[in-house]
Amino acid sequence: MDRDELAAFLRARREALQPGDVGLPPGARRRAPGLRREEVAALTGMSTDYYARLEQGRGPQPSTQMLAALARTLRLTADGRDYLYRASGHPAPDRRSTSSHVAPALLRVLDRLSDSPALILSELCEPLAANAMAVALFGDVLARTGWARSDIYRWFTDPASRDIYPQDDHDRQGRALVASLRVAYGRSGASSRAGALVAALSLESSEFVDLWAEHEVARRFADHKTLLHPEIGPIELDCQALFTEDQTQSLLVLTAAPEDTEARASLDLLRVVGVQAFDA
């Protein structure tokens, strides 16, 4: 671990960011450039003291989980993320198999979305980042671990994951998820994480096996959805996706049609309700 290089890198990247770059209000006039240490610490999920020690070159070696969170907070590119890992004494993650690094371009767009549910997904439909509206609608999707992070895996192994969709939409949603997995599998092959997910689901779900055998290949996001919120009820939303250049991550945005006053009222109510029901 190169503590001096890590400290210099963190300081430089923090000072290069402005509050608006990470979804924070500008606030009062700042005497120093960039974000404050306490802001980086809060966004990353670590104590201010711990982060300060890293910047001062006297902190302990960060874990890979902490480095992944720092890379997201500092909006690092894949190359910047790799540099952060190596300066911390860890090998750079395999870019072909990791899903922990979020594309900075998508994060910048997500930071500016506050009135509609939006989340960033990996090619295996694993939520990588979500705004407050998405958490209010879907629950704390970022708290899941292992294969349970994948909406595809949960759809075929956890019946409760289907509760947010009306019964009439279950067949369409299941087919869309399998077709999306087929895209990732075709890109990466049987030895990839996509292949491992196919193998896991083939052992656990006969429904998945039947759909997989149909060989449908498609990324299906841009359509109309009815979502069932436990407190608000059904919400009619349009779904649009923005993909990274390599198509491995997508920003999913759910909006109400301008003429749909009921849906817009439901989103306004969702913003007010927030995560109160989930906290309870």
Secondary structure by P-SEA (a helix, b strand, c coil): caaaaaaaaaaaaaaaccccccccccccccccccccaaaaaaaacccaaaaaaaaacccccccaaaaaaaaaaacccaaaaaaaaaaacccccccccccccccaaaaaaaaacccccccccccccccccccaaaaaacccccccccccccaaaaaaccccccccccccaaaaaaaaaaaaaaaaaaacccccaaaaaaaaaaaccaaaaaaaaaccccccccbbbbbbbccccbbbbbbbbbbcccccbbbbbbbccccaaaaaaaaaaaaaaccccccc
